[in-house]
Amino acid sequence: MALPAGCRVVFDRGTRLLADGRALLGGSPLRLLRLTAEGAAAVRSLREGVTMAEIGADRPGSGARLVRRLLASGMVHPRQGAPGPSHRDVAVVVPVRDRVEELPRLLAHVGPVGEVVVVDDGSIDDSRSVAEQAGARVVRRARSGGPAAARNTGLSAVEAPFVVFLDSDCEPAPGWLDRLLVHFEDPAVVAVAPRIVEPLGAHDAILARYEAVRSPLDLGSREGPVFARSRVSYVPAAALVVRREAALAIGGFDEALTTGEDVDFVWRLAKGGVTVRYEPGSRVAHHHRTRLMAMLARRAAYGRSAAALERRHPGNVPALEISPWSLGAWTLLAAGHPVIGAGVAVGSAAVLSHRAADIDVDEPISRLGYEMARVGVLGHRDAGRLIASTITRTWLPVFVLASLFSRRARAVLLAAVLVPGLVEWARRRPRLDPLRYVALRVLDDGAYATGVWQGCLRERTAVPLLPRLTGGKSR
């Protein structure tokens, strides 16, 4: 599919141009992209802000293919030259069940669109009359079928080419829809999701302060393509814009899934050379749960969905994704062999730096070698953070059991709890003291771990409990 003629791109802040412009390092997963002379010239033009029309005139075919590849990898991001579809072409679908207090707040913030449809999923309160008073069309289901079924009912009830799914506990910010619709100028884009954030003037309870910085719905400030095992591996359907035709083509949401149905939906949408994007410039506030047990029950439900998602998307839900070098280095450190572990880490970084020699350039490649070694070192650091997270989440039952018999296992578990927790507290600066923040983090991760193991037992699979070993990409 051709990119719009007026589209430009900006380079992701993590993308580095190396080897006199003959190599790009970046994307998610991280990769080294070797460029031909023509490709290097195209990249220089893109950095100068040329449009796709200008790229196409200078390099018919090859320039567009390169841009598509860079967009798909997350090395660059689009900046469209047109405003996108009209609001009149948008239908908003709100699945609701017994949310009479939240619904008016949402409907007041949606803004002008072609149609608002509230799907009443078996409410026993006054949600229907509240929605009708706000000007929404109500479609009532005979019995409750859950979020997936309610969204499918709404999808079938509208005819607009673009459908926005909004949960009733959301509150869109001004201008939220325009920032999403502009992406649909690209015919390859089938869905776009905003950033889910804490509402202004949110509840000041301890749990609300924690959720403000560690909600699984808030995917951060960096935009990008959405696909499994990438930096943005999913987006929630709490707020999501889709092409209706694309959603119908995959059969909508899987109604057999009570949680994780949005992850499954997005992964199925993103197949076949099309794109789902995350746009943090658009913001939708989400009112989080303020009761601890309700929050933990929800986290456990998220964990239970891992095994069901693995059944539907084999290989997409590992406990963690890590290189053998990093796993070996950290395992040796945890086993009491820090010198050997450090040697493995340094050696693998050196091996990575030598890959710079594979790139044919006329100048010395010392800078590229340095960058590759730097990537190796930072990769080991990030791998340590991932391992610690997996120990306190998916592998928590194993390490708790091992801690009953092994002093070293107790030390590893304690380090995995305290070090990342305190570092995260210092970086995010929540309105909580470190003790309560780390304690809530432990409960949060423990609830998720409980759900993962329950789901694995129910689905009779251990795959979500296992690591996935990978190697770096160089092309």
N, C-alpha and C positions, 0 to 999 in steps of 0.2 A: 504493500500500500504506500502510495506517495505521501510524503510529508507536505503540509501546507506550504505554499510558496513563500509566505511571509514569516515563516517560523525561523527563529534563531535558537542557538543553544548557549548555555553557560556551563562551565566546567565545574564539576563537584569539587568541594574544598579538599577532598582527599585524593584527587587525581593529580599526578605529578608527570610533567613532561621531561623526559630524560634523553641522554645520548644525542645531543644536538637535534632534538625534535624527532628522532627516529624510533622512540619507544614511549609508551604511555603505561604508567603504573597506577592502578586504582580499581574501582568497581567493587562489586560485592556479588559473589566471593572475589577476593583480591586476585588480580591477574596482571601479567606483564604482556602488553600488546605491542608486537613489533610492527613497524610501519614501513611500507614501501616509500620511495621518494615521492610518489604521487599522493600517498596517504599523508605523509608528513606535511606536504604543501596544503592539503585540505584541512588538516588540523590547525595550521597557522591561520588559514582563512577563517575558520570557525572561531578561533580566539579573538580575531579582529571584529567579530560580530556580523559576518555576512549572513544573508538569508539563504533559505534552501533554493530559492530561484536562482540566486547568484552561484551557489555551489553547483547546481544542475547545469547551468550554462557553461561553467568552466570544466566540469568533470561529469559528463552525462553518465548516469548509472552508477559508477563507482563511488562518487561522492555521497549519494543518497544511501547506498548500502553501508558505507562506513558510518554515517550518522546513525542509522538504525542500529548498528552494532554497538556503538557507544552509548546510545540511549538504553538499549536492552541490558547493558552491563552496569549501568548506573554511573559511568564515568562523566556523562554530561546530562543536562536536564533541559527540557524544552521551554522556550518562551515564545508563545504564539503571538502573531501579529494582528489577530482579530478577536473580538470579544467572546465568541462562542455562541451556542444556541440561545434562543430566546427563552425567558422564563415561562412563556406561554406553552412551550414544548415540554414542560416538566410537570409530572404528577408526583405528589408526595404521598407515600404510604406509611401509615403509623399503625403498627400492631399494638394492641392494648388489651389488658385484662385487669380490671379493678384498679385503675390509676386516675381516679376522679380528681385528685388534688394536683397531680403532675400535668395532666393533659391540657388544661387551659394555658399554663405557662409555655408549653411547647408551641401550641397553635398560635399564640400571640407573637412568637418570634420567627415563624416560618417565612413570612414575607410573601410578596405577590408571586404566585405560580399559577399554572393552568388549572390545577385541581388538587384538592387535599382529600384523601380517602383514609378514614379511620376504620381499621378492621377490628371489630369487637370480638375478641376471642373468648366468648362465654362469660362476660362480666356479670356480676350480680349487683354492682353499684350503679351510679347514674352516669357512667362514662358516655353512654350513647347520647343522652340528652345534652350533656356538656359539649360534646363534639358537634352536634347539630346546631346548637346555639352559637358556636364559633364559626359556622358556615361550612363545616366539613361534611362530606358525604359519608354516611356510615354503612358499612357492609358487615352484617352480623353473621357469625358462624354459629351453626346449630349447637356445636359442642367445642370445647377447648381442644386445640390440636398442638399448641405450643408456638413459639416464635416462627419456626420455619413454615409451618402450615399457614399461619396468619399472613406472613409476607407473600406466600404463593397466592393466597386468596386475593390480596391487594394487587399483585402483579397481573392477575387474570382480569381484574375488574377495571383496569385503566387502559387507555389507548395511546397515551402520550409516548413519544419516542424515547424520552428519558424519564427514569423512575428514581426517586429519592426514597430510600428506606431510612426512617427516623424513629428511634425508640422514644417512648413517651417521657422518659426521665432526662431527655436532652434539651438543650437550650442553644440554638444557633446564634452566633455572633453576627453583627451587621456585615453585609458583604460576603457572607460565607458561601453563598451559592455561585456567585460570579467567578470566584477563584477556582471553583471546581469545573464549571461548565466550559471554561476557556480551553481545557485540555481536550475536549471532544472535537475541536477543530481538526485534530489528528484522527483520521478514520480508523487507525489501529487501536485507539484507546477505547476500551469497553467499560471501564469502571474507574472511578476516582473516589478516594476517601479523604476526609479532613482530619485534622488533629483533634483528638478528644482531650479536653482540658478541664481543670477545676473551675467551677463557676465563680464569678465575682461575688464576694460576700458570702462565701460558702460557710457551712456549719463549722463552728470552731471546736468541735469535739476532737479528742485525741485521734480517733480513727480517721476522721476527715483530714487531719493534718498529714497523717501517714499516706493516705490515698492520693493526696495532692501531688506527691513526688514519686509514688511507686505504684500507680494504677497500671494494670496490664493493658488498659485501653489506650493509654497515652504512649504513642510510639516515637515521641521525640521531635526534634526540630529539623531533622534532615530529610529532605524529599527524596523520592526515588521510585523505581519500579518495584512492584510487589510480586514476589514468587517465593516458593519454598526454599528454605535454607539460605536465604540472603539476609542482608541487614534489615530489610523490611519484609519479613517472611509471611505476614498476614495483615489484614486490616479488619476491624470489627464491623459488623453490619448495624451497629448502633447508629451510625451515620454513613451512608454509602450511596453514591449516584451510579447508576448503571444504564447502559443501553438496553431498552426493553427487549429488543429483538435478540440480543446476545443472551440475556437472562433466560428467555423462553427457549432458546436453542439448546441450552444445557438442562432444561427441565426444572429450572428454578432451584430452590433450596431442597436439600434432602430431609424430608419430614421424619425419617427414622432417627435422626440425630436430635437430641434434646439440648446438647451443648456442642460447640465446635462446628455447628452447621454453617456459620459464616466463613470460617476458615476453609472448609470443604468447598463452599460455593465460589470463593475467590480463586482457589487453586484450579478448579475446573474452568472458570472463566478465563484464566490466564494462559490456557493451552492454545496451541494452533497459531502461533505467530502474532497474537494480539497482546495488548498491554493493559495491566491494572496499575494505577499510579497512586502514590500517597502524596498529598499536598498539605503540608503543615501550615502554609500561609492561610488556609481556611480553618477556622476554629469553631468547634461545637462543644459547649460545656456539657458535662455529664454529672448529674447529682448522684454521688456514690452512696453506698450503704453506710449507715452510721452505727450499726450494731455488729459487734465483733463476730458472733456466731453466724450471722447472715453472710458476712464477708468471707469467713472461713469456709462455709458451705459452698459458696460460689467458686472459691479457688479450688476446692476439691472437685467440683463439677468440671472445671476447666481441665484439671488433671485427668479425670476419667475419659475425656474426649480423645486423649492422645492415642490410645490403642485403636479406637474406632477409626480415627483418621489414618493411622498406619495401615489398617486393613484396606482402606479405600485408595490410599496414595503410598504404596510401598516405598520405603526408603526416605520418606520426607519427614519422619518424626523420630530421629535418633535422640538418645539421651544427651549427647553432645557431638559436635563435629570437630575433629582435631587431627593434626598431622601426627604420624607415628613418632617423629622426632620430639615434638612437644610432650606427647604422652609419656615417652620414655624418660625424658629429662625430669619431669615433675614426679614421676613414679620413683625414680632413683632418689630424688631429694626426700620424698616422704618416707622412703625405706631406710633413710639414714646414710645415704651415700651422696652428700652434696657436691663433692669434688667431681665425681664421675658424672653426676647429672649436669653440672655446669659445663663439663667437657663436651657432653653430647649437645648441649644448647649452642655452645660456641662453634663446635664443629659443623653443625647443621647450618648455622648462619654463614660460615665460610663457604660451604658448598653452594649455598644460594647465591652468594656474591659472584662465584665463578660462572654462573649462568649468564652473566653480562657478556662473556666472551662469545656467546652465540649470536650476538647482534652485530651485524656487519656495518661498522661506521668507520669513518676515516680519522677520527680523533681518539685520544686516549679514553679508555672507558672506566677510569678510576672512580669518577663520580657515580656512574651507574652501579659499579661494584659496591661502593659505599652504601648507596640507597638500598640495594638488594640485601646487604648485610643488616642494615638498619631495620628493614622489613622483617627479617628473620628474628632479630632480637625482640622487636615489639610484638611479633607473633607469639613468641614464647611467653611474654608477659600477659598478653590477652588470653592465651591458652590457660595460664594459671588461674585467671579470674573465672573462666568457663568451668574448669575442673572444680573449683571451690563452689561455684553455684550448683553444679550437678551433685556434689556431695551433700549439700544442704537441701536439695530438692529431690530429684529422682532417686539418688542413691542413699538418701537419708536412712531408711530402715536397715540397710546393710551395714552402714557405719555405726549406727546406734547399737546394733547387735554385736558387731566386732569390738566396740568400745567396752563391752562387759568383760572381755577377756584379754584385751590388748592395750597396754599403755600407749603404744605408738598410735593406734587407731584413735584413742581418746584425744591425743595431741593434734592429730590431723583434723579431726572433726571440730575441735575447739578453734583451731586456726582458721578453718573454712568458715566458721560462724563469725568470729570476731574481726578478722582482718578485713575481708571485703565489706562487712557491715559498717565498720567504723570509717573506712575509706569512703564508702558511699555516703555516709552521713555527713562527712566533712565536705564532700563535693556538692551534694544536693542542698545542704543547709535547710532541712525541714524545720518546721516550728515545733520541734520535739527535742528533748534531751537524748543523748546517744543511747542511754540504757533502754528507754522505752522504744526507741526506733529499732534497735537491734532485736529486742524482745518481740515486737510485732513482726519483724522480718522473719524471725525463726518460726513463729506461728503460721505466717503466710506460706512460707516454703514447705513447712510440714504438712499443711492442709493440701497443698498441691501434690506433694509426694504421695500422700494417702490416696488421693484420687487416681494418680497414675498407676499405682499398684492394683487398686480395685479394678480399674479398666483393663489392665493386662490379664488379671484373673478372669474377668468376664469374657474377654475376647480370646483368651487362651493363646496369648502371644507374649514373648519377652522382648521383642524388637525395640520398643520404646525405652527399654532399660539399658540398652547396649550402646556403646560409642560407635561412631562412624569415622573410619580412618580415611584421610584424604591427603592429596598432594597438591601443590600449587600449580597454577595454569600459566603456561607461556605459549603465546601464539604469534 
